[in-house]
Amino acid sequence: MALAHSKVTAQGQVSVPAKVRQRLGVGPGSVLEWDEDGDRVIVRKAGRYSSEEIHRVLFSKTPGRRTLEEMKRGIQQNIRKRHAGR
């Protein structure tokens, strides 16, 4: 039996049922990923940051290796910058 049902609007929009939102822990502004698995489509909560974003922060154009503290500081600065306007 299905967890819940949704109807697709003429614009292709879908409302996420309350049971599904609660189960995934999502709310306004959350990003969902849609993935294909054979003849099924899987919807899941997207990760906060893509691997590309993490790589860009950790391995910027500055040459040389970084200490753990430098990496942590870089991640914190990026998070602050990303969320400054919210």
C-alpha positions in Angstrom: 0.0 0.0 0.0 1.2 3.5 -0.8 2.4 5.9 1.9 0.5 8.8 0.3 -0.8 10.1 -3.0 -0.3 13.4 -4.9 -1.9 14.9 -7.9 0.2 16.6 -10.6 -1.1 20.1 -11.6 -1.3 21.4 -15.2 2.1 23.2 -14.6 3.7 19.9 -13.5 3.8 20.8 -9.8 3.3 18.2 -7.0 2.4 18.8 -3.4 4.4 16.7 -1.0 1.9 15.0 1.4 2.3 15.8 5.2 3.2 12.1 6.0 6.0 12.2 3.4 7.3 15.6 4.6 7.4 14.3 8.2 9.1 11.1 7.2 11.8 12.9 5.2 12.1 15.8 7.7 11.6 18.4 5.0 9.8 21.8 5.0 9.7 25.0 3.1 12.9 25.6 1.1 14.0 21.9 1.4 15.4 20.4 -1.8 14.3 16.9 -2.9 16.3 14.6 -5.2 14.5 12.5 -7.8 16.3 9.4 -8.9 15.5 6.5 -11.3 15.8 2.9 -10.2 14.6 0.7 -13.1 10.9 1.3 -13.5 10.7 3.2 -10.2 11.4 6.8 -9.2 12.8 7.5 -5.8 12.4 10.8 -4.0 14.7 11.7 -1.2 15.9 14.7 0.8 19.0 16.2 -1.0 22.2 16.6 0.9 23.1 20.1 2.1 26.1 20.5 -0.1 27.2 18.9 -3.3 30.5 17.2 -3.6 31.5 19.9 -6.1 30.8 22.6 -3.5 32.9 20.8 -0.8 35.7 20.2 -3.3 35.7 23.9 -4.3 36.0 25.0 -0.6 38.7 22.5 0.3 40.7 22.8 -2.8 40.6 26.4 -3.9 43.2 27.9 -6.3 45.6 28.4 -3.4 48.5 25.9 -4.0 49.9 23.6 -1.3 48.4 21.5 1.4 46.1 22.8 4.2 46.0 22.0 7.8 42.8 20.6 9.3 42.2 24.0 11.0 42.5 25.8 7.7 40.0 23.5 6.1 37.5 23.9 9.0 37.9 27.7 8.8 37.4 27.6 5.0 34.2 25.5 5.4 32.9 27.9 8.2 33.6 30.9 6.0 31.8 29.4 3.1 28.7 28.5 5.2 28.6 32.0 6.6 28.8 33.5 3.1 26.1 31.2 1.7 23.7 31.9 4.5 24.4 35.6 5.0 21.4 36.8 3.0 18.9 34.5 4.7 
